[in-house]
Amino acid sequence: MPRWCWDEDEPLFGDVESPAGGVAIAGCSALIALVALLVIGPALV
């Protein structure tokens, strides 16, 4: 699991094993995917 969404010493999203942590990680991944789409999208057009 990539750890660039939070600091290991001070987790921004709390316990990764908790449902809230899973939602936060999914949201972080979705945000990065959206940014990648915005960057790559115009190049594909």
N, C-alpha and C positions, 0 to 999 in steps of 0.2 A: 504494500500500500504506500503510495507516495506521501511524503510528509511535508510538501511545500505549502500546504494550506494552513498550517498552524505551527507554532513553536512547541517543541517537545517539552521544554521546561515549564512553559505556561500555556496550556492548551486553551485556545480561544473558544473552542466548541465543547469543552468539558470532556467527559469520558468518551472515547471513540467507540466503545462497545455499547453505549447507550443509544436508544432510538434517535435522540436529538443529535448525537454525534454523527450518526449515519446520515441523517437528513442534511446536516451541515456539510459533510463531505460530498454528498451528492450535489448539493447546491454549488459548492466550490467547483466541482468537476463540470457542471453544466455551465457555469459562468466562464470557465476557461474555454469550453467548447464553443460558446457563443462568440467570445473574442476571436478565437481561431477562425470561425466562420466569417466574421466581419473582415478579417485580414485577408483570408484566402479567397473568399467569395468574389470580390471584384477581379481578382487575377484569373479566375475561371471563366468569367463572362467575356 
